[in-house]
Every structure is written in structure tokens, then in C-alpha cells.
Amino acid sequence: MSLKKSIKKFKNCNYFKINIYFCLFFKMPAFTQSRNPLKFSFYLYILAVISTFTGCNTGAKLLKEGDNEFRSANYFPAIEKYKLAQEKLTKDPNIPFKIAESFRLANKIFDSETYYQDADARGCKMNSLPFYYGMSLKTNGKYDEAAQQFKNYVSQADDPDLKSAAAFEIANLNEIKKLAEKNTRNKIKNFSAINTSASEFCPVLIKTGLIFSSSRGENNPTFLTDGSKFTDLYRVTIENDGNVSNPEPVGSPINTPNAHEATTAISLDGKTMLFTRSNTGIKDDGVETNIYETKLEFEEWTAPAKLAINGDTTWESSPAFSLDNNTLYFSSNREGGFGGLDLYKATKVNGEWGNVQNLGSTINTSGNEVFPVFGHDGTLYFSSDRHVGLGNLDIFYSKPDGNTFSKPLNMGPPINSPFDDFHLVMDELETKGYFSSNRAGGSGDDDIYEVELVPLTFGVDGLVFEVLPETKDTVPVTSARVRLIKEATQIDEFITKEDGKFSFELSQESDFEIIGTKTAYFTKTQTVTTKGLTQSTKILVKILLELEKIDTTKYYKVDNIYYDYDKADIRVDAAAQLERVDNKNPGLIQILKENPGISIELHSHTDSRGTDEYNNDLSQRRAESAVNFISIRKIDKKRMKPKGFGESKPLIPNAETAIEHQINRRTEFKVFAIDPTKEYQYEGPTGQSSDAPKKQEPAKNEKTQLTKPEPVVPPQKQVSLIEKKPVEPIKTTPLSPTKTAKKDSVSKKPVLVSPTQTQPAPITPAPVEKTNPTPAPANAITPPVTPPAKTPEPVQTEPAPTPVPMSPQDTTETEIKDEEIKSETTPPDPTAPVTTEKSDTVKPIKIEKPVTTPTEPDTTKKKDDSDDDW
């Protein structure tokens, strides 16, 4: 047997090691007293070899034991083994990485930063190191350093989902820094009366005080995942004077000695309690987190029963009742969600909770959404680690919006921090409450904090003025009526004095319309919002409300009302201009609605090409068509007089160029009467007030339907997130309900949603028939005609005037007018209310500029060629 094999065989033998040490120890005096230096050197060499063999063996054994604990999700025992192994195997670069990962998976990522840093310095080659190192830096508020690590990871990533997550963090770090600098004026303080060195979290308000979760039970077994004791539910009484009783366990049958009980929900009558129980040991893999229900009968809680909505292999936790107790909200990692843990809702079906529905992508993300709680005003509070936040879990709030919820907003500091902040519960006035956090400076791991929400007050100051047409001077408007509108309801009013100034107080998170009116002036509307404003005590928004005095001798131009060749029908693009809702440049329908006291003449003009008789008839039909179109949109037809002037009133006499003819072709209106007794009643941004009658339907013989393409919604594709593990294979155990959101230890990983863009289907134009022109009904509406693939040659009735070469000035005018002629966006449906809001996900299909093809002319008379290009 060779010397190498002999050493390998005996180096792990304890008897061998004991004998070696025994011999060396008792022979020590002889060696030290020997005058032969060679013998002494040999002794030291043998001792070093034996020590090396022994140290390496101990380090390798500890490392293996640490890996075994890691695989079992016993992260705190794994950390101890890894630290001891690192003392022996000082050059192994992977050991500090494994320590860091253990801290991260034990939901203590803030403690992992130094170990990720050590692993990076030692040259650890784990591909995911920069990503998780960046996450630990972000958790500790080191945003710039975190951004650099995320960039390092993106440059060499082999996991597309982690790469997407890193790109998300890079894109949002600037927003996070801005968020960290905001001052919401909210006040918090540690609820030290109940916090201990253990964990206290997830408080729920009851009539006498609080029910909360805690790991303070000294006799409870230790949960090896994070090193804490198993959690139970406790209750505490809070007196009116603020005195707090000693917390007491809720007791049996809710609390059990060998499982976690946490995250409760109490019904309005206090007779039903929902809570989460996990890690009972029933399942071999330890993945067991379910919602239980218990009833209060004869002053005793009944034996808890597991709800039917719990899955056999899924994670259900964080129950919360809706305000009416008819809907249950909870967090789950069931299939079909958007990421790791999503928020769901369930309703009662035959006495059992069922009909489970995901809350959708507005609330849920590719990360984790957990700890839903409802405020008394219907506000949904919840925590997320993927909506833009300061660190791990941040608290967000969302307002009810019909059957869904509004876009979540971050509560901001000091409620949120770079650490885990979760489970905010508010009192009936929505001014005081409690939440949980494991931020630095607390009494233990998770602590309960008191919070006082100091409401922000907002105001708007404005000025009503007019610009004198003669001097262009700006002068205040006296006795103007300024109204403040919220949700189609007037909530305040102000009559201006000599200085024209007005002022209103505004509520939080709201949109407002400010409307200025005065007899003989056009109504003016401006919008203002307080949504997203969180910093100032009083926000003053300067509003300049310019009123234009009505001039009954003036002609007001209606922009971009074009017609097809020899047609009087209202085209789609013309309808869009008539129905345009824009407070700065309103369409004619908006002007008539906002000024119900005015009556107008609607004038239509052609250019000089064509006979006088024909152009007079065509312009009259076009004016009547516009009046009919407007009248079916709830504008009294008696307020409008259509008049066609043909070519009799050109703006440019003797027009020769195309642009000059275009200027002469126009639609105008003139106010001929003002009724001061009629006042504008606000109908909301869509033109439909909450108490207004339903939209008037057009007569059956009137063509009012305009054709437009439907918007295309790009589908979303889910991509599973696969995490690289330092040790393979790793079988993980879920955390207790203490950190249901912090589920890095759960085998199912978050899913990153990767939206895919789809191209809209091509639009096939309807064929254009060549027919002799027959005047269409004055109220008919047709879409712009699209030419066929091969454009036919135009039929000429008589030679057109020879175009005059354009000067540079003419070219500039042509470019300007072309902007008026082009229809760049999809026109709205004229039968539906028009809004100015834009959707983040629904994009209308773009329609090119309307083009028509000349039709066969009637040989009995000349045609107006004014619109054959449009």
C-alpha cells in the first residue's frame, strides 16, 4: 500500500489521531532538548501535516453539514455550520455566498450584504451573485451601489427572468430615490408597550384593543428556517387613556404548540375569525399554509376548520374581509397568477367561500402581493415587493374603482423603509393605525408601529381675465361665476370681484373641473388634480381662466371640417373635430354645450371652382349636414341655422394656388343671439352627468354610425422564474405566516410577466363605387373613402387653372395647412362620449389620412373640385 493511500485510509480514524497526538505530546521534551536541529525540524513538519489533515477534514465535514441544513430550509443552523467551516476553509470563495443566501432565504437579506461583498471580493463565480448583492444593497438603502451591481448582472446574466428583474430595478432606482426624499408628514413611533425581542406583527383592531401575532412564546419549538419560535395569536386591551394591558395568548383551540398561527381577520360583529396556520408537520415537504375559520359561540371559539378555498399544494394566507363581510380577500401562489403570491377574492357559494378571482394586473405583479387590509372608506392597503418601493416589502394603497381598484400608490416614508413594511390597519377615521416592520432600531425582529396619518390640505388660487382685442391688454373679469366640480357634482362656487381672483380648497387624490362663466362670454373650463401630491402642507395651483367676450359680429372658424368630393356627408375625421373635447381648443359641440344661451349661424363656404349655382347648393347641403349631426348629440336644433354661401365670400379673392383654395373652403359660425337665462350645467369629462338622461338615440332613418377600427390589446405571456441555487438540489420549506410575502424559501418562484406586442391586423378598405353623384341626405354620415390599390385617373370636367409656382412663403403655408388636413389618429365614435383620457394598455390603430377617389361627374353641370383631394 502506498503512503498516499495509507494516509487517506487513516486520516479520518480518531484512534490514529489520538495516538499521534499522544506520542508527540509525551516526546516533546526529548525533541526540544535534542541538540540535533534536523530532528527538531522533522518534528515540526510532522505536526503541521497532521494539523492540516485534521483542519481540512473538519472544514469539509462542517460544510457538508451546512449544505444538508440548507437543503432542509433550516437556514439558521446552516449559517452556523457555514461560519465554522469558513474558519477552517478560509480560501473557499463560495462559503460566504452560501452564508449570504441563507440570510436572504431566512428573510434577513439586510444581514447578507457583507457576505455577498466578501464572496465578490474572494472571486466567487456564482452567476446570480451580482443580482442578490444588488438586492441586499437596495434593502440597506444604498441605491447607487445597488444600481451598479444590477448593471453588472445584466451584462453577464444567464437567467432571462433574473435579467428582466435586474433591468426593472435599474429602471426604477431613480424613482425610488425620489420616493425616499418625499415627506408625507405622517408620524410613526414604535409601539413599545407590546414589542419584545421576538417578533410582533400583523395587528388587527377589535373593540377593546388589538389581536396580533408574536413569536414570544418561550415554550414553543424553534422554527429552524429563521431561528425564531413558532408564532401564536395574542390579544391586548388598550384603554381610552392609552394604557395597554399585558398581552395574553388567544389560547386553545386557535393556538397550537407545534404550528404557526398568524395574520387574522375579524368580522364586523366579532363572531367570526379567520387566521392562517402553517407548518403543522402534516406534509413531508413542510409546504402547508392554509386559512382557517372559527366561530365565537357561548363566549368560546369553536374548533378551527380549514376553508374550502385552500389548495392541496398551494399557499393561502393573509385573509381580510371586505367592508360588508361578503367578500374574502387573501394571498395565494395558485396557478394562473401573475407572479409569486397574488391577491385574490372569494365570495360565499352555498355557505362556503368560493368563486375565487384574481384581482388582476393593476394590483398583482410578477413579485409578491400580500397582507390585504381594508380601510373604513374602502381603501385597499397591501404590501408588495415588486411595485416601485424603497426596499423589500412596501405598503401601498388603492382606491375602489367600480369592480376593480385604482393604480396602487406607495405610502412613502416614514411608513415605508428599505426593510419589510407590511399589514397597515387604520381606525374608523382613517387617521390613526398600526403596521408592522423589521426596520433597524426596533425592539426585536418584526415590531408593531403606531402611525398617525396627517391629512394633506390642498388649495387652488386663480384669476379670471380677458384679453382686450384692441390693445391686447389683460384685464380682470368682474362678477364672473367660478364653479368647482368634482365627479360631476358642484361642490363650491366663487363670484369674482374687481381683481378677478378666486380660491378653493381641494381634497386629496381627486380630479376637479373649474368652470368660469359670465353672460356674453364664452364658458371656459380647466382641470386640476391632487392625485399623487404628497409633499406640501398646502399646494397652491395658479389657474389663469381666460374668458372671451362674445362678439356677435365676428366669424369663428371651425377647424378641419372636410368633406369628400361632391359629398355633404360628415366624415369620420370631421366628426372627431366637431366632438373634440379640449378645454384649450374645444370642438363646436363642446362650445354649444358649455354655452347653452347662444344661438349660431353655421356657415359653409366652397372655393371658386365650379358654377355659382352648384356651389351654393353644395355648401347649403354641407351646412345642413353639420347641423343635423350636431343636433343628434343633445344640442337643440333650434339654436342653429345652416347657411351655405358657396364661393360668394372668399377670404382670398381670385385664389389661384391650392393652399389659397383650401383657405377659402371653410366652416364658420356666428353668434346671432344670447339668452342670459340659460346657464351651463356641467356633465363631466365624457359629457354625461350622473343624473343626466340617457344619450338621445338618432332617428332610424338617420345614418349616424361611423366606422372605426377596434383597439388591439397585446396579450401577456407569463415566464416562470428559475432561481440559480448555490447547492443542488435544494428542497425548501416555506416560511411561517410571519413572512408569507418573503417567500424566497418557497419552492415555487415568482413569475415575471413579459408582455408581447402584436401587430394590428391590416385594415381592408371598402370598395369605392363609381356612380353618378346623387346628393346624399343632409344628415348622412360616411367614413373617409380609401382608394383602391390602383388609383384611377381623375375625370376632368374642364381644364383647371394653371398652378402658379409657389414662393418659399407659399411652401411654408402648405406645410402648415397640411397639418390641418391630416388625420393622424383614429377618430372617436361620434355616438359614444368623447374623453381625453389615454389607456396604458389599449392602443388605437392608426388610420392614414382619408383619401377619396373622384367619381364620374354629371355632364349637365360643373362640379366643385374643391375637395377632390380630400
KAFENJO-V27734 format. One record per residue. N is the residue number from 0. SS is DSSP state (h for helix, s for strand, l for the rest). OMEGA is omega as a letter, one per 40 degrees, with the letter a starting at -180 (NA if undefined). D_CENTER is the distance of its C-alpha to the mean C-alpha in Angstrom with 1 decimal. Layout:
n ss omega d_center
N SS OMEGA D_CENTER
N SS OMEGA D_CENTER
This chain:
n ss omega d_center
0 l a 71.9
1 l i 70.4
2 h a 69.5
3 h a 65.7
4 h i 65.7
5 h i 67.7
6 h i 65.3
7 h a 62.3
8 h a 64.2
9 h a 65.1
10 l i 62.3
11 l a 60.4
12 l a 63.6
13 h a 63.7
14 h i 67.5
15 h a 67.8
16 h a 65.6
17 h a 67.6
18 h i 70.9
19 h a 69.8
20 h a 68.7
21 h a 71.9
22 h a 74.1
23 h a 72.5
24 h a 72.4
25 h i 76.1
26 h a 77.2
27 h a 75.4
28 h a 78.6
29 h a 80.6
30 h a 78.1
31 h a 77.6
32 h a 81.4
33 l i 82.1
34 l i 83.3
35 l a 82.0
36 h i 78.8
37 h i 78.0
38 h a 78.0
39 h i 75.7
40 h i 73.2
41 h i 73.3
42 h a 72.4
43 h i 69.3
44 h i 68.2
45 h a 68.5
46 h i 66.7
47 h i 63.7
48 h a 63.5
49 h a 63.5
50 h i 60.8
51 h i 58.6
52 h a 59.0
53 h a 58.3
54 h i 55.2
55 h i 53.6
56 h a 54.3
57 h i 52.7
58 h i 49.6
59 h i 49.1
60 h i 49.7
61 h i 47.1
62 h i 44.6
63 h i 45.2
64 h i 44.9
65 h i 41.6
66 h i 40.3
67 h i 41.5
68 h a 39.7
69 h a 36.5
70 h i 36.8
71 l a 37.1
72 l i 34.0
73 l a 36.4
74 h a 34.7
75 h i 36.6
76 h i 40.0
77 h i 38.9
78 h a 38.1
79 h i 41.6
80 h a 43.2
81 h i 41.4
82 h i 42.3
83 h i 46.0
84 h a 45.9
85 h i 44.6
86 h i 47.7
87 h a 49.9
88 l a 47.9
89 l a 47.0
90 l a 46.4
91 l a 44.0
92 h a 40.6
93 h a 38.7
94 h i 39.6
95 h i 37.3
96 h i 34.4
97 h i 35.2
98 h i 35.3
99 h i 31.9
100 h i 30.5
101 h i 32.2
102 h a 30.6
103 h a 27.1
104 h i 27.6
105 l i 29.1
106 l i 25.8
107 l a 27.5
108 h i 26.0
109 h i 26.8
110 h a 30.4
111 l a 30.1
112 h a 29.7
113 h a 33.5
114 h i 34.3
115 h i 31.8
116 h i 33.4
117 h i 36.9
118 h i 36.2
119 h a 34.9
120 h a 38.1
121 l i 40.3
122 l i 39.1
123 l a 37.2
124 l i 36.2
125 l a 33.4
126 l a 30.9
127 l a 27.8
128 h a 29.3
129 h a 27.4
130 h a 24.0
131 h i 24.7
132 h i 26.7
133 h i 23.7
134 h i 21.6
135 h i 24.5
136 h i 24.7
137 h a 21.0
138 h i 21.7
139 l i 24.7
140 l a 22.9
141 l a 24.6
142 h a 21.7
143 h i 24.0
144 h i 26.2
145 h a 23.2
146 h i 22.1
147 h i 25.6
148 h i 25.8
149 h i 22.6
150 h i 24.3
151 h a 27.5
152 h a 25.9
153 h a 24.3
154 h a 27.8
155 h a 29.5
156 l i 27.0
157 l i 28.5
158 l a 25.6
159 h a 23.0
160 h i 20.3
161 h i 20.9
162 h i 21.2
163 h i 17.7
164 h i 16.5
165 h i 18.6
166 h i 17.3
167 h a 13.7
168 h i 15.3
169 h a 17.3
170 h a 14.6
171 h a 12.8
172 h i 16.0
173 h i 16.6
174 h i 13.4
175 h i 14.6
176 h i 18.0
177 h i 16.9
178 h a 15.1
179 h a 18.4
180 h a 20.4
181 l i 18.9
182 l a 21.2
183 l i 19.9
184 l i 23.6
185 l a 22.9
186 s i 25.9
187 s i 26.3
188 s a 29.4
189 s i 30.5
190 l a 31.9
191 l a 35.0
192 l a 37.1
193 l a 35.7
194 l i 34.3
195 l i 36.5
196 l i 36.7
197 l i 35.1
198 l i 31.6
199 s a 30.6
200 s i 27.1
201 s i 25.1
202 s i 27.0
203 s a 27.3
204 s i 29.0
205 s a 32.2
206 l a 34.9
207 l a 37.0
208 s a 34.5
209 s i 32.2
210 s a 32.0
211 s i 30.5
212 s a 30.7
213 s i 32.9
214 l a 34.8
215 l a 37.7
216 l a 40.2
217 l a 42.9
218 l i 44.6
219 l i 41.5
220 l i 41.5
221 s i 39.4
222 s a 36.3
223 l i 36.9
224 l a 33.4
225 l i 32.6
226 l a 36.1
227 s i 35.4
228 s i 37.2
229 l a 35.9
230 l i 33.9
231 s i 35.1
232 s a 34.1
233 s i 35.7
234 s a 36.1
235 s i 37.0
236 s i 38.4
237 s a 37.3
238 l i 40.0
239 l i 39.5
240 l i 41.0
241 l i 38.4
242 l a 40.8
243 s i 39.3
244 l i 41.4
245 l i 41.8
246 l i 39.1
247 s i 40.7
248 s i 39.6
249 l i 38.6
250 l a 41.2
251 l e 42.3
252 l a 41.3
253 l i 37.7
254 l i 38.2
255 l a 39.9
256 l a 41.5
257 l i 40.1
258 l i 36.5
259 s i 33.3
260 s a 32.4
261 s i 29.2
262 s a 26.0
263 s i 27.5
264 s a 26.7
265 s i 29.4
266 l a 30.0
267 l a 30.7
268 l i 34.5
269 l a 34.4
270 l i 36.2
271 s i 33.6
272 s i 31.9
273 s i 29.5
274 s i 29.2
275 s i 28.5
276 s a 31.5
277 s i 31.5
278 l i 33.9
279 l a 37.0
280 l a 38.7
281 l a 39.2
282 l a 37.4
283 l a 38.9
284 l i 35.7
285 l a 34.5
286 l a 31.1
287 l i 31.3
288 s a 28.7
289 s i 29.0
290 s a 28.4
291 s i 31.7
292 s i 32.9
293 s a 35.9
294 s i 37.6
295 s a 39.7
296 s a 43.1
297 l i 46.2
298 l i 44.4
299 s i 43.7
300 s i 40.6
301 l i 41.2
302 l a 40.9
303 l i 37.2
304 s a 36.4
305 s a 33.7
306 l a 31.2
307 l a 31.4
308 l i 27.8
309 l i 28.4
310 l i 28.8
311 l a 31.8
312 l a 30.0
313 l a 26.4
314 s i 24.9
315 s a 24.1
316 s i 23.6
317 s a 22.0
318 s i 23.1
319 s i 22.0
320 s i 23.5
321 l a 22.0
322 l i 23.7
323 l i 26.4
324 l a 26.8
325 l i 26.6
326 s i 23.4
327 s i 22.9
328 s a 19.6
329 s a 19.9
330 s a 18.7
331 s i 20.2
332 l a 20.6
333 l a 22.2
334 l i 22.3
335 l i 19.8
336 l a 16.6
337 l a 13.8
338 l a 15.2
339 l i 17.5
340 l i 17.0
341 s i 14.8
342 s a 14.8
343 s i 17.2
344 s i 19.2
345 s i 23.0
346 s a 25.6
347 s i 29.3
348 s a 31.4
349 l i 35.1
350 l a 34.7
351 s i 32.5
352 s a 28.8
353 s a 27.5
354 s a 25.5
355 s i 22.6
356 s i 19.2
357 s a 15.9
358 l i 13.0
359 l a 11.1
360 l i 8.3
361 l a 5.6
362 l a 7.3
363 l a 9.3
364 l i 9.3
365 l i 12.5
366 l a 13.4
367 l i 14.4
368 s a 13.1
369 s i 16.1
370 s i 18.1
371 s i 16.7
372 s i 18.6
373 s i 18.9
374 l a 20.0
375 l i 22.9
376 l i 20.9
377 l i 18.6
378 l i 15.7
379 s i 14.2
380 s i 14.4
381 s a 13.7
382 s a 13.7
383 s i 11.9
384 l i 13.3
385 l i 10.6
386 l a 7.5
387 l a 9.0
388 l a 12.1
389 l a 15.7
390 l i 17.4
391 l i 17.5
392 l i 16.0
393 s i 14.2
394 s i 13.9
395 s i 10.8
396 s a 11.2
397 s a 9.9
398 l i 12.3
399 s a 14.1
400 s a 13.6
401 l i 16.6
402 l a 16.6
403 s a 12.9
404 s i 10.4
405 l i 8.2
406 l a 4.6
407 l i 5.8
408 s a 7.9
409 s i 10.3
410 l i 13.9
411 l i 15.3
412 l e 19.0
413 l i 21.4
414 l i 19.7
415 l a 17.7
416 l i 19.8
417 l a 20.1
418 l i 21.5
419 l i 20.3
420 s a 19.2
421 s i 18.7
422 s i 19.8
423 s i 19.7
424 s a 22.0
425 s i 23.0
426 l a 26.3
427 l a 26.9
428 l a 26.6
429 l i 23.2
430 l a 24.8
431 s a 26.1
432 s a 25.0
433 s i 24.9
434 s a 22.7
435 s i 23.6
436 s i 23.6
437 l a 25.7
438 l i 25.6
439 l i 28.9
440 l i 31.6
441 l a 31.3
442 l a 34.2
443 l i 33.4
444 l i 30.6
445 l i 28.0
446 s i 28.8
447 s a 27.8
448 s i 27.0
449 s i 27.5
450 s i 25.0
451 s i 25.6
452 l i 22.8
453 l a 24.4
454 l i 23.0
455 l i 22.4
456 s a 24.6
457 s i 24.0
458 s i 26.5
459 s i 27.1
460 s a 30.5
461 s a 31.7
462 s i 34.8
463 s a 36.2
464 s i 38.5
465 s i 40.3
466 s a 41.7
467 l a 45.4
468 l a 46.2
469 l a 49.6
470 l a 48.8
471 l i 44.9
472 l i 44.9
473 s a 42.0
474 s i 43.3
475 s i 41.6
476 l a 41.7
477 l i 43.5
478 l i 42.9
479 l i 39.7
480 s a 37.6
481 s a 34.0
482 s i 31.7
483 s a 28.3
484 s i 26.3
485 s i 23.2
486 l i 22.1
487 l i 25.3
488 s i 27.4
489 s a 29.6
490 s i 29.3
491 s a 31.5
492 s a 34.1
493 s i 36.1
494 s a 39.3
495 l i 39.8
496 l a 43.0
497 l a 45.0
498 l i 42.3
499 l a 39.7
500 s i 37.1
501 s a 34.7
502 s i 32.3
503 s i 29.7
504 s a 27.8
505 s i 24.1
506 l a 21.9
507 l i 18.6
508 l a 15.2
509 l i 17.0
510 s a 17.9
511 s i 21.6
512 s i 24.3
513 s a 27.4
514 s i 30.4
515 s a 33.7
516 s i 36.8
517 l a 40.6
518 l i 43.5
519 l i 44.4
520 s i 41.1
521 l i 38.1
522 l i 35.1
523 s a 32.3
524 s i 28.6
525 s i 25.9
526 s i 22.4
527 s a 20.9
528 s i 17.8
529 l i 17.3
530 l i 13.5
531 l i 12.4
532 l a 16.1
533 l a 17.1
534 l a 20.2
535 l i 23.2
536 l i 25.6
537 s a 26.1
538 s a 24.3
539 s i 26.7
540 s a 25.5
541 s a 28.5
542 s i 28.8
543 s a 31.6
544 s a 32.4
545 s i 35.0
546 l i 37.2
547 l i 39.5
548 s a 42.9
549 l i 43.9
550 l a 46.9
551 l i 48.8
552 l a 50.7
553 l i 47.6
554 l a 46.1
555 s a 42.3
556 s i 41.1
557 s a 38.5
558 l i 36.6
559 l i 36.5
560 l a 38.2
561 l a 39.9
562 l i 42.0
563 l a 43.2
564 l i 46.8
565 l a 49.2
566 l i 46.6
567 l a 45.5
568 l i 42.5
569 s i 39.0
570 l a 37.0
571 h a 33.3
572 h i 32.6
573 h i 35.0
574 h i 33.2
575 h i 29.9
576 h i 31.8
577 h a 33.4
578 l a 30.2
579 l i 28.1
580 l a 26.1
581 l a 25.9
582 l i 27.1
583 l a 28.6
584 l a 30.3
585 l i 30.4
586 l a 32.0
587 h i 35.3
588 h i 33.9
589 h i 31.6
590 h a 34.7
591 h i 36.8
592 h a 34.4
593 h i 33.9
594 l a 37.7
595 l a 39.4
596 l a 42.7
597 s i 43.3
598 s a 45.2
599 s i 45.2
600 s i 47.3
601 s a 45.3
602 s i 47.2
603 s a 47.1
604 s i 49.0
605 l i 50.0
606 l a 51.6
607 l a 55.4
608 l a 55.5
609 l a 57.2
610 l i 59.8
611 h a 59.5
612 h a 59.9
613 h a 57.2
614 h i 54.7
615 h i 55.3
616 h a 54.8
617 h a 51.6
618 h i 50.0
619 h i 51.0
620 h i 49.3
621 h i 46.1
622 h i 46.1
623 h i 46.7
624 h i 43.9
625 h i 41.4
626 h i 42.7
627 h i 42.5
628 h a 38.9
629 h a 37.9
630 h i 40.0
631 l i 38.1
632 l i 34.9
633 l i 36.4
634 l a 38.5
635 l a 42.1
636 h i 44.3
637 h a 47.0
638 h a 45.1
639 s i 45.3
640 s i 48.4
641 s i 48.2
642 s i 50.6
643 s a 51.3
644 s i 53.2
645 s a 53.5
646 l a 54.6
647 l a 56.5
648 l a 54.2
649 l i 52.9
650 l i 51.1
651 l i 52.9
652 l i 56.4
653 l a 57.9
654 l a 54.6
655 l a 55.1
656 l i 51.9
657 h a 48.9
658 h i 46.7
659 h i 49.4
660 h i 49.5
661 h i 45.7
662 h i 45.9
663 h i 48.6
664 l a 46.6
665 s i 44.3
666 s a 43.1
667 s i 43.6
668 s a 43.9
669 s i 46.1
670 s i 46.0
671 s i 49.4
672 s i 48.9
673 s i 46.8
674 l a 46.8
675 l a 45.8
676 l a 45.6
677 l a 42.5
678 l a 39.2
679 l i 35.7
680 l a 33.6
681 l a 29.9
682 l i 28.2
683 l a 24.5
684 l a 22.4
685 l i 23.3
686 l a 26.9
687 l i 27.1
688 l a 27.7
689 l a 27.2
690 l a 31.0
691 l i 31.9
692 l a 33.9
693 l a 32.5
694 l a 32.4
695 l i 36.0
696 l i 36.8
697 l i 39.1
698 l a 42.6
699 l a 43.2
700 l i 45.4
701 l i 42.8
702 l a 40.6
703 l a 37.1
704 l i 34.8
705 l a 33.2
706 l i 32.1
707 l a 28.8
708 l i 26.9
709 l i 24.1
710 l i 20.7
711 s i 20.0
712 s i 16.9
713 l i 16.9
714 l i 17.2
715 s i 15.5
716 s a 18.0
717 s i 17.9
718 s a 19.9
719 s a 21.4
720 l i 21.3
721 l a 24.9
722 l i 25.7
723 l a 29.0
724 l i 31.3
725 l i 34.0
726 l a 36.4
727 l e 36.7
728 l i 36.6
729 l i 34.6
730 l a 34.3
731 l i 31.8
732 l a 31.7
733 l i 28.5
734 l i 28.1
735 l i 29.0
736 h i 26.6
737 h a 26.7
738 h a 23.9
739 l i 22.5
740 l a 19.2
741 l a 21.3
742 l i 22.7
743 l a 23.7
744 l a 27.1
745 l a 26.1
746 l i 27.5
747 l a 24.4
748 l i 22.0
749 l i 18.2
750 s i 17.3
751 s a 15.3
752 s i 13.8
753 s a 15.4
754 s i 14.6
755 l a 17.9
756 l i 18.8
757 l a 21.6
758 l i 24.0
759 l i 24.8
760 l a 28.2
761 l a 30.9
762 l a 31.9
763 l a 35.6
764 l i 37.3
765 l i 39.7
766 l i 43.3
767 l a 45.0
768 l i 48.4
769 l a 51.2
770 l i 53.1
771 l a 55.2
772 l i 53.1
773 l a 53.3
774 l i 51.7
775 l i 48.6
776 l a 48.1
777 l a 46.8
778 l a 43.6
779 l a 42.7
780 s i 39.4
781 l i 39.0
782 l i 36.4
783 l a 37.3
784 l i 39.8
785 l a 39.0
786 l i 42.1
787 l a 43.4
788 l i 43.5
789 l a 46.9
790 l i 47.3
791 l i 50.7
792 l i 52.9
793 l i 52.8
794 l a 55.8
795 l i 57.4
796 l i 59.3
797 l a 61.1
798 l i 60.7
799 l i 57.9
800 l i 58.6
801 l a 58.6
802 l i 55.5
803 l i 56.2
804 l a 54.8
805 l i 51.8
806 l i 52.0
807 h i 49.1
808 h i 48.2
809 h i 48.1
810 h i 45.8
811 h i 43.4
812 h i 43.5
813 h i 42.9
814 h a 39.8
815 h a 38.5
816 h i 39.5
817 h i 37.9
818 h i 34.6
819 h a 35.4
820 h a 36.6
821 l i 33.8
822 l a 31.1
823 l a 28.2
824 l i 25.5
825 l i 25.7
826 l i 27.3
827 l i 25.8
828 l a 27.8
829 l i 30.3
830 l i 30.6
831 l i 26.9
832 l a 25.5
833 l i 24.1
834 l i 20.8
835 l a 19.4
836 l i 15.7
837 l i 14.2
838 l i 12.0
839 l a 9.6
840 l a 11.2
841 s a 14.6
842 s i 17.1
843 l i 20.5
844 l a 23.6
845 l i 25.5
846 l i 29.0
847 l a 31.8
848 l i 34.1
849 l i 36.2
850 l i 39.7
851 l i 42.7
852 l i 46.0
853 l i 49.3
854 l a 51.1
855 l a 54.9
856 l i 56.4
857 l a 58.9
858 l a 62.2
859 l a 63.6
860 l a 61.5
861 l i 59.4
862 l i 55.6
863 l a 53.2
864 h a 51.7
865 h a 49.2
866 h a 46.1
867 l i 47.2
868 l a 44.7
869 l NA 41.7
